[in-house]
Amino acid sequence: MPISREFQRRLYPKLKQITDWFGTAAHIYDFNGIIRSGSSLVNAFCSQGLSYNNFYAVKACPNPAILKIMLILGFGFDCSSIDELRRVRAIGATPNKIMFTSNNTSLAEFREAIAHGGCILNFDDISLIKKFIKHFPGRLAGLITCVRYNPGKLHTSGGHVFGSPEEQKYGVTDKQFLGAYRLLLRGGAKSIGFHIMICSNNRCSSYFIKTIKIALAKAALLKLELDLEVPFINIGGGFGIPYLPGKKCRELDVDRIGWFAGKLFAAFRDKYGFEPKLFTECGRYVTGPNGVLVCRIINRLVKYKTFFGVDSGMYDLPRPAFYGVYHHISILTPQGNPRHGGRKFRAHVSGSLCESWDRFTPKPRLLPVSTKVGDLCVVHEDGAHTLAMGGTYNGRLQSQELFLLDKFVIRIGRAKRPKDLHITYGCKPKTLRIRN
Ligand SMILES: Cc1ncc(COP(=O)(O)O)c(C=O)c1O
């Protein structure tokens, strides 16, 4: 979907200046937009009297400057690797604002998670609880812990990216559920929350309302069976954004989710005498629409199909190549004036990797006939799960990151340099003599 009018109004007239100064390609993030999207989540839930917070999914856009905005919003962080834990600690995130939702967890990851005052430790599997108790005896008592639940047939994932819950590698099954909590309690855990996340990019509010109902039913079960009062329910991320343009591709109604959540949590409190906090781990919803990739058309290549080759590629934004999904594209003159109106024809926008899927258009896209080499190509919804998912195949160098503020544009991440790719080869040689 095209970026908001507000973002466009502040960005497009300045694009010539920005690209003259910083060059292309560039990921450009909108500070105001991120604050607005983050605040809309807070308003939706807090206005219903809920004790709510979002733990921003660091993987969505791990640039420290972006993460610092989450601190301004009062958000916590959802981390799933050692690097992510270190990033958020480095910018001052406190232990109760860090949720470690890993899977296939190594001992090194557990070690990092409980270091520096710890974090909220989310267990993805029964075997991981056992592993933790074995290797870190006595440590559960001092931690806030959590169990990730996979409801299997009781819910869907609502999309193809995550697959049905039963196919997923995440979370304890319905049968294992109480056993996981019993294990943690026996291991000395005092505070154990509840976590569920089985969807991605879902724009149906009823879907999340159902998730909340399932979560509260499980919280009730824990109270009745184990006399355990979960301090929080974390329904994960997956709040979707519209990628396709047009009215049919509606936005997620977070206010409706908030309204129902308020009612459901109040009814729960009346019945069970306590009210858990409500957490989400939204990444895409907060930053996704508030970033664009601006690249330049460097070639027009006419084959059986026409390709506009840009100075970027799937290493900057791999979602269309990985999942075949749509990202809206606008063509602007080098001066930053949109080329809309006029005749259109179908063409691809592609990068220069020796990889067929290195294109921002899984299917040929209607583009203005007037599109020229030298024009700017703006790829929308570049604020989440894009650059961070890219790679270095073919020795391609990922592009810089810029921050759009009211009066300034700041570079918050330089483009990769060749030496960044070669740094691992400078290691001290280590040799094994193979025994016969
Ligand atoms: C555990 C967990 N939490 C949160 C997220 C963030 O999802 P989104 O950015 O779609 O909200 C993900 C995404 O993969 C995830 O795996």
Ligand as a Chemical Component Dictionary entry (heavy atoms), coordinates in Angstrom:
data_LIG
# 
_chem_comp.id                   LIG 
_chem_comp.type                 NON-POLYMER 
_chem_comp.pdbx_formal_charge   0 
_chem_comp.three_letter_code    LIG 
# 
loop_
_chem_comp_atom.comp_id 
_chem_comp_atom.atom_id 
_chem_comp_atom.alt_atom_id 
_chem_comp_atom.type_symbol 
_chem_comp_atom.charge 
_chem_comp_atom.model_Cartn_x 
_chem_comp_atom.model_Cartn_y 
_chem_comp_atom.model_Cartn_z 
_chem_comp_atom.pdbx_ordinal 
LIG C1 C1 C 0 8.070 -14.773 18.580 1  
LIG C2 C2 C 0 7.803 -13.653 17.656 2  
LIG N1 N1 N 0 7.325 -12.521 18.167 3  
LIG C3 C3 C 0 7.068 -11.453 17.382 4  
LIG C4 C4 C 0 7.297 -11.488 16.031 5  
LIG C5 C5 C 0 7.011 -10.256 15.224 6  
LIG O1 O1 O 0 6.084 -10.419 14.262 7  
LIG P1 P1 P 0 5.526 -9.142  13.494 8  
LIG O2 O2 O 0 6.678 -8.284  13.158 9  
LIG O3 O3 O 0 4.870 -9.717  12.307 10 
LIG O4 O4 O 0 4.577 -8.472  14.421 11 
LIG C6 C6 C 0 7.790 -12.663 15.432 12 
LIG C7 C7 C 0 8.038 -12.712 13.992 13 
LIG O5 O5 O 0 8.536 -13.589 13.380 14 
LIG C8 C8 C 0 8.052 -13.777 16.276 15 
LIG O6 O6 O 0 8.535 -14.911 15.767 16 
# 
loop_
_chem_comp_bond.comp_id 
_chem_comp_bond.atom_id_1 
_chem_comp_bond.atom_id_2 
_chem_comp_bond.value_order 
_chem_comp_bond.pdbx_ordinal 
LIG C1 C2 SING 1  
LIG C2 N1 SING 2  
LIG C2 C8 DOUB 3  
LIG N1 C3 DOUB 4  
LIG C3 C4 SING 5  
LIG C4 C5 SING 6  
LIG C4 C6 DOUB 7  
LIG C5 O1 SING 8  
LIG O1 P1 SING 9  
LIG P1 O2 DOUB 10 
LIG P1 O3 SING 11 
LIG P1 O4 SING 12 
LIG C6 C7 SING 13 
LIG C6 C8 SING 14 
LIG C7 O5 DOUB 15 
LIG C8 O6 SING 16 
# 
